[in-house]
Structure formats: C-alpha cells, structure tokens
C-alpha cells in the first residue's frame, strides 16, 4: 500500500512554491499518494491570471533578482512545472480551500489552473492529515 502525504501550500512566494514542488516531485518518485491543499497563499498562486507570473520570493531575506538568477544558474524549472509534472506522473490530487478561493476570486476550480481537482472545506484537510503518513505545510 502506498504511503500517503498531505502537502499544504499556504504561501504564494516563489521560494516556498518551488520547495513544495521539489518535495512533491520526490514523493511522486517514491510512488506516494499525495493530496495538495491550496490554502490562502497557495490558492492565490494557482489562480489562472497569476500562476505564470509569480516571481516574488515572499518573506525571504534576499531579493528577487538574486533568487531568480540562482534558479537560472542551477537550471531550476519554474515552480508550476513541478506541480504539472507530478500530476502527470503520479497519484496527486489538488484541492482548493473554498474560503481561500472566495477570498481571491472564486470557489470554482475552473477559475484556477487546470491542476485543481476540487474545492473542499477545512474539514477535508483535517481528515486527510489524520489519514496521511505525514503532513508538510509550506
């Protein structure tokens, strides 16, 4: 039986979104079943009109240019590419927090990038944490 991981994305900073994507890629490579919950900042990052433009490092202590130059130098893909590839290759479900969706634009999956499978309440997030082998919040 595959291990289960819950990954909660609460930040819209490119640094944390990239870290989450790398962790998700590792989980998929190990054949884990993963639920990705898009909480407040994560929901914002996955908006159709925002997802391909995020470059701000968020609350990091370094500047945007330094981070983006480092990504380029290390051949690190754009953060969203990690999530797309993980969805294509693995057992990954993306769940949008309904409240977060309403705060930013809508609680309809079609208003967010095509990766979003469904909208849920915080109860589903808590239940998934209880059932998972481990939980990471970024």
C-alpha positions in Angstrom: 0.0 0.0 0.0 1.4 3.4 -1.0 2.3 5.9 1.7 0.1 9.0 1.9 1.4 12.6 2.1 -0.5 15.8 2.6 1.2 18.9 1.3 -0.4 22.2 2.3 0.6 25.3 0.3 -0.1 28.4 2.4 2.4 30.8 0.8 2.5 32.4 -2.6 6.2 33.2 -2.6 8.2 31.6 -5.4 10.7 30.2 -3.0 8.2 28.2 -1.0 6.2 27.2 -4.1 9.5 25.8 -5.6 10.3 24.0 -2.4 6.8 22.5 -2.4 7.2 21.4 -6.0 10.5 19.7 -5.3 9.1 17.9 -2.3 6.1 16.8 -4.3 8.4 15.5 -7.1 10.2 13.4 -4.6 7.0 12.0 -3.2 5.8 11.1 -6.6 9.2 9.4 -7.4 8.6 7.3 -4.3 5.1 6.3 -5.6 3.3 8.1 -2.8 -0.3 9.2 -2.9 -0.3 12.9 -2.4 -3.0 15.4 -1.7 -2.0 19.0 -2.2 -4.2 21.6 -0.4 -4.2 25.1 -1.7 -4.7 27.3 1.3 -4.7 31.1 1.4 -1.4 32.0 -0.4 -1.3 28.7 -2.3 -4.8 29.4 -3.7 -3.7 32.8 -4.8 -0.6 31.3 -6.6 -2.8 28.9 -8.5 -5.1 31.5 -10.0 -5.2 31.3 -13.8 -4.3 35.0 -14.0 -1.5 34.8 -11.5 0.2 31.4 -11.8 2.5 32.1 -14.7 3.7 35.5 -13.3 4.8 34.8 -9.7 8.4 35.8 -9.1 8.3 37.4 -5.7 10.2 35.4 -3.1 7.7 36.2 -0.4 9.0 36.8 3.1 12.6 35.7 2.2 15.6 37.8 3.3 17.1 38.0 -0.2 16.0 39.9 -3.3 14.0 38.7 -6.2 16.9 39.1 -8.7 19.3 37.1 -6.6 16.8 34.2 -6.2 15.8 34.1 -9.9 19.4 34.3 -11.0 20.2 31.4 -8.7 17.3 29.4 -10.1 18.5 30.0 -13.7 22.1 29.1 -12.8 21.0 25.9 -11.2 18.6 25.0 -14.0 15.6 25.0 -11.6 12.3 24.9 -13.5 9.6 27.4 -12.9 7.7 26.4 -9.8 4.4 25.5 -11.5 6.2 23.0 -13.8 7.0 20.8 -10.8 3.3 20.5 -10.0 2.3 19.8 -13.6 4.8 17.1 -14.0 3.9 15.5 -10.6 0.2 15.4 -11.6 1.1 13.8 -15.0 3.3 11.1 -13.4 1.8 10.3 -10.1 -1.2 9.9 -7.9 -1.7 13.6 -7.0 -4.9 15.4 -6.2 -5.1 19.2 -5.9 -7.8 20.6 -3.5 -8.7 24.2 -3.3 -9.8 25.6 0.1 -13.2 27.1 -0.6 -12.7 30.0 1.7 -9.3 30.9 0.2 -10.8 30.6 -3.3 -13.6 33.0 -2.4 -11.1 35.5 -0.9 -9.1 35.6 -4.1 -11.5 35.2 -7.0 -13.9 32.3 -6.8 -14.6 28.9 -5.3 -14.8 27.3 -8.7 -12.0 25.1 -9.9 -12.2 26.4 -13.4 -11.0 29.8 -12.2 -7.7 28.3 -11.2 -5.0 26.4 -13.1 -6.1 23.1 -14.7 -4.4 21.1 -11.9 -7.2 21.9 -9.4 -9.4 18.9 -9.0 -12.0 20.1 -6.5 -13.0 22.6 -3.9 -13.1 21.5 -0.3 -13.6 22.7 3.3 -11.1 22.7 6.1 -12.7 19.6 7.5 -11.4 17.6 4.5 -7.9 19.0 5.1 -8.0 17.9 8.7 -9.4 14.4 7.9 -6.7 14.0 5.2 -4.0 14.9 7.7 -5.3 12.3 10.1 -5.2 9.6 7.4 -1.8 10.5 6.0 1.5 9.1 6.9 2.9 12.6 7.1 2.0 16.2 6.5 4.0 19.2 5.3 2.8 22.8 5.4 4.7 25.4 3.4 
